[in-house]
Amino acid sequence: MKTIVIHEARDLRIEDRDASDPGPGEVQIKIAAGGICGSDLHYFNHGGFGPVRLKEPMILGHEVAGHVTALGDGVSGLSIGQLVAVSPSRPCGNCRYCNEGRHNQCLNMRFYGSAMPFPHIQGAFRQVLVADAAQCAPADGLTTGEAAMAEPLSVCLHATRQAGTMMGKSVLVTGCGPIGILCILAARRAGADLIVATDLSPFTLKMAEAAGADLTLNMAENPADLEQFTADKGTFEVLFECSGAAPALAAGISAMRPGGTIVQLGLGGDMSLPMMAITAKELALKGSFRFHEEFFTAVSLMQKGLIDVKPFITQTFALDDAVAAFEIAGDRSQTVKAQIAFA
């Protein structure tokens, strides 16, 4: 089978690897679609992110969906030919955090396409994947591209949970890449009233409007635009910071009202924080990392038509054009989510 393997920064190769049969409790899946994530781009462009560096070749990818081709012993509830979205979240189930129900913080997490541990956890950008049946969410009624969007949508559903009650809240989203766009959709579904989005790209801001943002602000053209929301100590009750850029976080904090909640999703490296403003406004700062049980909810919301991700799949490339796909995936002048078609 063909796989997409990163060797070092800018060294992406399509390589043949052996496919395997499913064992007890496992299913074999013919992968149909895979989305290129920000972490995949970090490996492609920089060989890692922060302290996480590639130490060996690694199959990339964790946003995938495909059709079941074989069932291992003891598997029920799935059928041959069925479309499934595959959760990359594979916690051990036995560590202290799994026992506390914080599966996304698992001490022995096996998350597809991750160089955090060594040996690295190989990813899901392969023509044939064997996965635990428990990872597979039946995605009947969805396109393969939609099903592959379950993973990034899950990230945003987890972030919405971190933010707390959203009904009637005023929300600021900084950074309108895939996660920012999906945070707009998730926040609105959760009952947010006013949603304002900021970015540096006219294209992504247009996509934010399509996602339902009430107002979009181009901070490259008008860096002071957020000042209109700073009067009387600020406007927004929730900030989803999706850019990982310190200036975006600082500007967002200035527009937060006292008692608000900042949810940090963007992973751009360590940032300096305006701690005096955070303290004086009594803001809550929460990280949001991955997801777990939200994955099946993401699939269900898409199946019910309550969240529509199709407009934000902006490009689909053939497997043999994987390098071109990675080259364009991070271009925010024309791309929200680039996917690879494996079949």
Secondary structure as the mmCIF struct_conf table of DSSP 4:
data_model
#
loop_
_struct_conf.conf_type_id
_struct_conf.id
_struct_conf.beg_label_comp_id
_struct_conf.beg_label_asym_id
_struct_conf.beg_label_seq_id
_struct_conf.end_label_comp_id
_struct_conf.end_label_asym_id
_struct_conf.end_label_seq_id
STRN STRN1 LYS A 2 GLU A 8
TURN_TY1_P TURN_TY1_P1 ALA A 9 ARG A 10
STRN STRN2 ASP A 11 ASP A 16
TURN_TY1_P TURN_TY1_P2 PRO A 24 GLY A 25
STRN STRN3 GLU A 26 GLY A 35
HELX_LH_PP_P HELX_LH_PP_P1 ILE A 36 CYS A 37
HELX_RH_AL_P HELX_RH_AL_P1 GLY A 38 HIS A 46
BEND BEND1 GLY A 47 GLY A 47
STRN STRN4 GLY A 48 PHE A 49
TURN_TY1_P TURN_TY1_P3 GLY A 50 PRO A 51
STRN STRN5 VAL A 52 ARG A 53
BEND BEND2 GLU A 56 GLU A 56
STRN STRN6 MET A 58 ILE A 59
STRN STRN7 GLU A 63 LEU A 71
TURN_TY1_P TURN_TY1_P4 ASP A 73 GLY A 74
BEND BEND3 GLY A 77 GLY A 77
TURN_TY1_P TURN_TY1_P5 ILE A 80 GLY A 81
STRN STRN8 LEU A 83 VAL A 86
BEND BEND4 GLY A 93 GLY A 93
BEND BEND5 CYS A 95 CYS A 95
HELX_RH_AL_P HELX_RH_AL_P2 ARG A 96 ASN A 99
TURN_TY1_P TURN_TY1_P6 GLU A 100 GLY A 101
HELX_RH_3T_P HELX_RH_3T_P1 HIS A 103 GLN A 105
TURN_TY1_P TURN_TY1_P7 LEU A 107 ASN A 108
TURN_TY1_P TURN_TY1_P8 TYR A 112 GLY A 113
STRN STRN9 SER A 114 SER A 114
BEND BEND6 MET A 116 PRO A 119
STRN STRN10 ILE A 121 ILE A 121
BEND BEND7 ALA A 124 ALA A 124
STRN STRN11 ARG A 126 ARG A 126
BEND BEND8 GLN A 127 GLN A 127
STRN STRN12 VAL A 128 ASP A 132
HELX_RH_3T_P HELX_RH_3T_P2 ALA A 133 GLN A 135
STRN STRN13 CYS A 136 PRO A 138
TURN_TY1_P TURN_TY1_P9 ASP A 140 GLY A 141
BEND BEND9 LEU A 142 LEU A 142
HELX_RH_AL_P HELX_RH_AL_P3 THR A 144 ALA A 148
TURN_TY1_P TURN_TY1_P10 MET A 149 MET A 149
HELX_RH_AL_P HELX_RH_AL_P4 ALA A 150 ALA A 163
TURN_TY1_P TURN_TY1_P11 MET A 167 GLY A 168
STRN STRN14 SER A 170 THR A 174
BEND BEND10 GLY A 177 GLY A 177
HELX_RH_AL_P HELX_RH_AL_P5 PRO A 178 ARG A 189
TURN_TY1_P TURN_TY1_P12 ALA A 190 GLY A 191
STRN STRN15 LEU A 194 ASP A 199
BEND BEND11 LEU A 200 LEU A 200
HELX_RH_AL_P HELX_RH_AL_P6 PRO A 202 ALA A 211
TURN_TY1_P TURN_TY1_P13 GLY A 212 GLY A 212
BEND BEND12 ASP A 214 ASP A 214
STRN STRN16 LEU A 215 ASN A 218
TURN_TY1_P TURN_TY1_P14 MET A 219 GLU A 221
TURN_TY1_P TURN_TY1_P15 PRO A 223 ALA A 224
HELX_RH_3T_P HELX_RH_3T_P3 ASP A 225 PHE A 229
HELX_RH_3T_P HELX_RH_3T_P4 ALA A 231 LYS A 233
BEND BEND13 THR A 235 THR A 235
STRN STRN17 PHE A 236 GLU A 241
BEND BEND14 SER A 243 SER A 243
HELX_RH_AL_P HELX_RH_AL_P7 ALA A 246 SER A 254
TURN_TY1_P TURN_TY1_P16 ALA A 255 ALA A 255
STRN STRN18 MET A 256 GLN A 264
BEND BEND15 GLY A 268 GLY A 269
HELX_RH_AL_P HELX_RH_AL_P8 MET A 275 ALA A 280
TURN_TY1_P TURN_TY1_P17 LYS A 281 GLU A 282
STRN STRN19 ALA A 284 GLY A 287
BEND BEND16 HIS A 292 HIS A 292
TURN_TY1_P TURN_TY1_P18 GLU A 293 GLU A 293
HELX_RH_AL_P HELX_RH_AL_P9 GLU A 294 GLN A 303
TURN_TY1_P TURN_TY1_P19 LYS A 304 GLY A 305
BEND BEND17 LEU A 306 ILE A 307
HELX_RH_3T_P HELX_RH_3T_P5 LYS A 310 PHE A 312
STRN STRN20 ILE A 313 ALA A 318
HELX_RH_3T_P HELX_RH_3T_P6 LEU A 319 ASP A 321
HELX_RH_AL_P HELX_RH_AL_P10 ALA A 322 ALA A 329
TURN_TY1_P TURN_TY1_P20 GLY A 330 GLY A 330
TURN_TY1_P TURN_TY1_P21 ARG A 332 GLN A 334
BEND BEND18 VAL A 336 VAL A 336
STRN STRN21 LYS A 337 ALA A 341
#
